[in-house]
Amino acid sequence: MQAGDVLAKSEKLVVIGYSMPVADEAARTLLLGKLNRNAEISLWCGERNEVLKKDFRKKGHQAVEALESARFEDFLLAMVGRTALRNAL
C-alpha cells in the first residue's frame, strides 16, 4: 500500500515538530492533497501551527486542531496527562 492510499483512508493525522516547508514539496503535496478530508488533524509544530492550519483548511479540511504555539514538549505533557488520568480511573 502506498502512502497516499493510507492517508486517503486515515481518520486522524498528528503532526509533531514538522513545519512542512515549501521546499519539501513532495511531503506537502502528499499530506495536503491525499489526506482524507474528514480526518481529524492535530498540529504540534510551534510557531508554524497557524500557517499549517490555514494550509489544511484551504485544501478542504475542517477538523484541524492547532494550539497557538504547541510544541513536541506540549504533546508529551498532554499524552502523559491522558495516561495518568486513564490509570487513575
Backbone as a chain_set.jsonl record, in Angstrom:
{"seq": "MQAGDVLAKSEKLVVIGYSMPVADEAARTLLLGKLNRNAEISLWCGERNEVLKKDFRKKGHQAVEALESARFEDFLLAMVGRTALRNAL", "coords": {"N": [[0.854, -1.184, 0.0], [0.555, 2.209, -0.803], [1.739, 5.428, 0.416], [-0.051, 7.567, -0.113], [-2.467, 6.19, -0.424], [-2.847, 5.201, 2.16], [-3.068, 7.609, 3.606], [-5.42, 8.602, 2.463], [-7.3, 6.952, 3.583], [-7.098, 7.466, 6.232], [-8.166, 8.404, 9.506], [-7.249, 10.129, 11.356], [-4.653, 12.519, 11.777], [-1.601, 13.33, 13.175], [0.65, 15.839, 13.526], [3.839, 16.436, 14.481], [6.206, 18.678, 15.361], [7.019, 19.183, 12.73], [7.491, 21.42, 10.203], [6.537, 21.547, 7.636], [7.931, 22.677, 5.264], [7.963, 24.782, 2.339], [9.878, 24.024, 0.53], [9.919, 21.291, 0.765], [8.291, 19.915, -1.171], [7.227, 17.45, -2.063], [6.357, 16.073, 0.281], [4.534, 17.949, 1.301], [2.629, 18.022, -0.768], [1.687, 15.422, -0.643], [0.655, 15.226, 2.042], [-1.168, 17.426, 2.176], [-2.714, 17.025, -0.085], [-3.574, 14.336, -0.335], [-4.646, 13.393, 2.035], [-7.471, 12.174, 3.794], [-10.354, 14.105, 3.655], [-12.082, 14.261, 5.785], [-10.625, 13.624, 7.981], [-9.369, 13.993, 11.311], [-7.172, 16.496, 12.325], [-4.29, 17.157, 14.111], [-2.094, 19.535, 15.181], [1.198, 20.098, 16.228], [3.384, 21.997, 16.058], [4.737, 24.258, 16.901], [5.479, 27.658, 16.252], [4.595, 27.505, 13.641], [2.063, 26.481, 13.568], [-0.407, 27.948, 13.092], [-0.143, 28.792, 10.417], [0.057, 26.322, 9.112], [-2.403, 25.261, 9.813], [-4.127, 26.932, 8.352], [-3.263, 26.22, 5.781], [-4.136, 23.503, 5.611], [-6.886, 23.913, 5.889], [-7.461, 25.391, 3.581], [-7.326, 23.391, 1.739], [-9.621, 22.029, 2.177], [-9.985, 20.712, 4.598], [-11.621, 20.534, 7.654], [-11.594, 19.779, 10.346], [-9.342, 20.715, 12.073], [-7.003, 20.993, 14.538], [-5.104, 23.179, 16.366], [-3.132, 24.374, 18.731], [-2.041, 27.564, 19.789], [0.912, 27.825, 20.0], [1.785, 25.226, 20.372], [4.089, 22.674, 21.026], [6.398, 19.88, 20.55], [7.121, 19.138, 23.172], [4.853, 19.94, 24.576], [2.98, 18.225, 23.494], [3.918, 15.774, 24.515], [3.5, 16.208, 27.271], [0.715, 16.42, 27.283], [0.012, 13.826, 26.476], [1.095, 12.287, 28.577], [-0.463, 13.241, 30.647], [-3.012, 12.309, 29.86], [-2.597, 9.55, 29.984], [-2.069, 9.219, 32.714], [-4.547, 9.973, 33.747], [-6.205, 7.986, 32.675], [-5.107, 5.746, 33.948], [-5.728, 6.341, 36.571], [-8.443, 6.023, 36.609]], "CA": [[0.0, 0.0, 0.0], [1.315, 3.444, -0.926], [1.452, 6.444, 1.435], [-1.263, 8.296, -0.493], [-3.62, 5.327, -0.136], [-3.012, 5.175, 3.615], [-3.58, 8.925, 4.004], [-6.803, 8.727, 1.992], [-8.151, 6.164, 4.479], [-6.814, 7.854, 7.614], [-9.18, 9.14, 10.264], [-6.576, 11.125, 12.19], [-3.254, 12.826, 11.478], [-0.944, 14.14, 14.197], [1.921, 16.354, 13.003], [4.609, 16.893, 15.638], [7.522, 19.248, 15.106], [7.357, 19.279, 11.302], [6.966, 22.709, 9.737], [6.086, 21.401, 6.252], [8.481, 23.781, 4.466], [7.605, 24.823, 0.924], [10.922, 23.301, -0.191], [9.6, 19.863, 0.83], [7.086, 19.881, -1.994], [6.662, 16.097, -2.142], [5.627, 15.787, 1.525], [3.388, 18.867, 1.376], [1.636, 17.56, -1.736], [1.126, 14.183, -0.111], [-0.159, 15.493, 3.231], [-2.269, 18.355, 1.9], [-3.531, 16.6, -1.209], [-4.067, 12.957, -0.293], [-5.289, 13.084, 3.315], [-8.927, 12.13, 3.884], [-10.876, 15.433, 4.014], [-12.806, 14.166, 7.058], [-9.69, 13.24, 9.045], [-9.045, 14.968, 12.362], [-5.761, 16.869, 12.227], [-3.77, 17.785, 15.324], [-0.794, 20.124, 14.865], [2.08, 20.407, 17.363], [4.547, 22.46, 15.291], [5.203, 25.555, 17.369], [5.035, 28.896, 15.611], [4.032, 27.214, 12.309], [0.725, 25.902, 13.711], [-1.484, 28.719, 12.447], [0.074, 28.742, 8.963], [-0.302, 24.97, 8.678], [-3.865, 25.138, 9.972], [-4.703, 27.601, 7.177], [-2.948, 25.401, 4.605], [-5.046, 22.359, 5.595], [-8.256, 24.391, 5.659], [-7.563, 25.765, 2.16], [-7.488, 22.145, 0.985], [-10.914, 21.434, 2.486], [-10.024, 20.047, 5.906], [-12.274, 21.387, 8.648], [-11.293, 19.323, 11.708], [-7.922, 20.993, 12.308], [-6.757, 21.499, 15.889], [-3.745, 23.694, 16.499], [-2.955, 25.355, 19.79], [-1.249, 28.671, 19.249], [2.334, 27.525, 19.788], [2.045, 23.912, 20.944], [5.287, 22.023, 20.507], [6.602, 18.481, 20.888], [7.099, 19.001, 24.627], [3.457, 20.076, 24.985], [2.338, 16.972, 23.098], [4.302, 14.764, 25.502], [2.79, 16.501, 28.521], [-0.694, 16.08, 27.087], [-0.103, 12.371, 26.442], [1.361, 11.801, 29.929], [-1.659, 13.582, 31.422], [-4.088, 11.388, 29.471], [-2.271, 8.227, 30.501], [-2.259, 9.271, 34.167], [-5.968, 10.013, 34.002], [-6.722, 6.631, 32.384], [-4.645, 4.842, 35.012], [-6.434, 6.699, 37.809], [-9.818, 5.52, 36.506]], "C": [[0.899, 1.247, 0.0], [0.871, 4.467, 0.127], [0.161, 7.206, 1.129], [-2.522, 7.504, -0.199], [-3.91, 5.289, 1.361], [-3.594, 6.499, 4.108], [-5.044, 9.096, 3.612], [-7.774, 7.987, 2.902], [-8.009, 6.569, 5.946], [-7.953, 8.644, 8.235], [-8.561, 10.23, 11.115], [-5.132, 11.278, 11.741], [-2.735, 13.72, 12.593], [0.413, 14.539, 13.624], [2.661, 16.976, 14.175], [5.97, 17.391, 15.176], [7.938, 19.338, 13.654], [6.693, 20.512, 10.725], [6.414, 22.672, 8.32], [6.598, 22.542, 5.366], [8.092, 23.661, 2.992], [8.623, 24.029, 0.101], [10.672, 21.785, -0.194], [8.277, 19.621, 0.105], [6.42, 18.503, -2.02], [5.828, 15.771, -0.897], [4.397, 16.684, 1.65], [2.266, 18.407, 0.443], [0.929, 16.317, -1.221], [0.176, 14.467, 1.058], [-1.368, 16.379, 2.935], [-3.22, 17.835, 0.827], [-4.172, 15.234, -1.096], [-4.823, 12.604, 0.985], [-6.81, 13.146, 3.204], [-9.45, 13.49, 4.385], [-11.627, 15.441, 5.348], [-11.912, 13.788, 8.232], [-9.536, 14.374, 10.054], [-7.544, 15.227, 12.286], [-5.365, 17.604, 13.494], [-2.339, 18.242, 15.04], [-0.046, 20.525, 16.137], [3.411, 20.896, 16.794], [4.991, 23.866, 15.667], [4.623, 26.726, 16.616], [4.446, 28.673, 14.216], [2.588, 26.708, 12.373], [-0.348, 26.655, 12.939], [-1.36, 28.699, 10.924], [-0.35, 27.378, 8.43], [-1.802, 24.732, 8.776], [-4.573, 25.765, 8.765], [-4.462, 26.79, 5.91], [-3.901, 24.215, 4.496], [-6.481, 22.806, 5.31], [-8.473, 24.808, 4.204], [-7.796, 24.541, 1.285], [-8.764, 21.393, 1.368], [-11.022, 20.693, 3.799], [-10.624, 20.995, 6.943], [-11.891, 21.033, 10.083], [-9.804, 19.467, 11.996], [-7.769, 21.641, 13.673], [-5.297, 21.939, 15.971], [-3.713, 24.734, 17.602], [-1.914, 26.357, 19.328], [0.219, 28.34, 19.01], [2.709, 26.176, 20.407], [3.205, 23.234, 20.233], [5.333, 20.556, 20.926], [6.489, 18.255, 22.394], [5.666, 19.076, 25.167], [2.668, 18.804, 24.65], [2.645, 15.886, 24.128], [3.571, 14.975, 26.823], [1.317, 16.133, 28.416], [-0.888, 14.569, 27.105], [0.128, 11.767, 27.824], [0.146, 12.066, 30.811], [-2.813, 12.641, 31.117], [-3.849, 9.998, 30.038], [-2.49, 8.183, 32.004], [-3.744, 9.256, 34.515], [-6.589, 8.633, 33.76], [-6.345, 5.657, 33.485], [-5.362, 5.105, 36.323], [-7.879, 6.166, 37.802], [-9.782, 4.032, 36.557]], "O": [[1.888, 1.306, 0.731], [-0.234, 4.379, 0.661], [-0.634, 7.458, 2.035], [-3.531, 8.068, 0.224], [-5.066, 5.337, 1.782], [-4.508, 6.509, 4.932], [-5.822, 9.679, 4.367], [-8.946, 8.355, 2.986], [-8.731, 6.06, 6.803], [-8.613, 9.445, 7.573], [-9.251, 11.151, 11.551], [-4.472, 10.305, 11.373], [-3.344, 14.738, 12.92], [1.225, 13.681, 13.28], [2.177, 17.926, 14.792], [6.784, 16.623, 14.664], [9.117, 19.553, 13.373], [5.468, 20.634, 10.753], [5.873, 23.672, 7.848], [5.806, 23.285, 4.786], [7.917, 22.558, 2.474], [8.267, 23.43, -0.914], [11.169, 21.081, -1.073], [7.29, 19.183, 0.696], [5.193, 18.403, -2.001], [4.718, 15.252, -1.012], [3.333, 16.222, 2.063], [1.095, 18.405, 0.824], [-0.287, 16.184, -1.352], [-0.965, 14.007, 1.064], [-2.471, 16.1, 3.404], [-4.404, 18.172, 0.832], [-5.216, 14.994, -1.702], [-5.562, 11.62, 1.014], [-7.362, 14.062, 2.594], [-9.019, 13.964, 5.436], [-11.792, 16.492, 5.967], [-12.392, 13.647, 9.357], [-9.568, 15.552, 9.699], [-6.746, 14.295, 12.194], [-6.025, 18.56, 13.902], [-1.478, 17.431, 14.699], [-0.592, 21.205, 17.005], [4.449, 20.275, 17.024], [5.558, 24.583, 14.842], [3.418, 26.783, 16.37], [3.844, 29.593, 13.663], [1.956, 26.524, 11.333], [-1.12, 26.042, 12.201], [-2.366, 28.598, 10.222], [-1.037, 27.291, 7.412], [-2.393, 24.077, 7.918], [-5.513, 25.183, 8.225], [-5.347, 26.68, 5.062], [-4.423, 23.941, 3.416], [-7.203, 22.141, 4.568], [-9.555, 24.599, 3.657], [-8.394, 24.642, 0.213], [-8.971, 20.257, 0.94], [-12.061, 20.099, 4.084], [-10.173, 22.132, 7.083], [-11.868, 21.91, 10.946], [-9.091, 18.474, 12.144], [-8.332, 22.704, 13.935], [-4.382, 21.168, 15.683], [-4.21, 25.847, 17.429], [-1.012, 26.022, 18.561], [0.72, 28.559, 17.907], [3.821, 26.006, 20.907], [3.287, 23.225, 19.005], [4.415, 20.058, 21.578], [5.845, 17.305, 22.841], [5.313, 18.359, 26.103], [1.809, 18.369, 25.416], [1.747, 15.164, 24.562], [3.08, 14.018, 27.422], [0.74, 15.594, 29.361], [-1.854, 14.08, 27.69], [-0.571, 10.829, 28.208], [-0.234, 11.223, 31.624], [-3.521, 12.218, 32.031], [-4.776, 9.344, 30.515], [-3.041, 7.209, 32.518], [-4.152, 8.597, 35.471], [-7.406, 8.171, 34.556], [-7.162, 4.838, 33.908], [-5.579, 4.18, 37.106], [-8.455, 5.894, 38.856], [-10.828, 3.387, 36.487]]}, "num_chains": 1, "name": "protein.A"}
